């Protein structure tokens, strides 16, 4: 899979690095609550659910 070069910058790198350091579900809730509105997080979760159901989705994640 090729990554869109428009995504790559120091801010996105920093965000991804912070996400990778999260220690569990509770930390994720705290992190994303600080970062997003409830509606933004719900929309992101919905987009993730759609992506997971796509035949082209190939990332390893927890079971549905």
N, C-alpha and C positions, 0 to 999 in steps of 0.2 A: 504494500500500500504506500502510495506517495503522499507526503504531507504537503499541503498547500503552503508555499513559502510566505504568503501574506500573514499567516498565523504566527510565524516565528519572530519573536522579539524578546527583549529582556523582561518585559512585564509578564508575558505569557509563560516564559520559562520560570519566573519566580512563582507564579501561581501554581504551576504544575509541581514544582519542587515542594511547595508548602503542602499540597494535597498528598504527595507521596510520604510526607512525614507524619500524617495524621495516624494516631494510635488505635483508633477504634471507632465504632459507630457513634458514641457519645461525643467524641472530639469532632467528628464530621458534622453532627448536628450543630455544635457550637460554632465551628468554622463557617459553615454555610449560612447560619443565621446571622452572623456578623457581616457576611459578604453579600447576601441576596435578600430581596424581599420574599415573603412567603409565596407570592404568585410567581416570581422568577424561579424559585427553587422547584415549585410544583411543575412549572412548564419544562424545566430542564429534566426533571424526573420522567415526565411524560415523553419527551423526545428520546430519552434513553430507553424507555420501554419499547417504543416504536423501532428504534435502531436494533435492539436485541432480537426483535421478531423478524428482522430482515434476513433473507437468505445469504446476503453478502457480509453479514456481521461475523467477524472472526476473532474477536477478543475473548480471552478467558475471563469469565466472571463467575460469581456465585450462581448456583442454580436459581431458576425463576421463582 
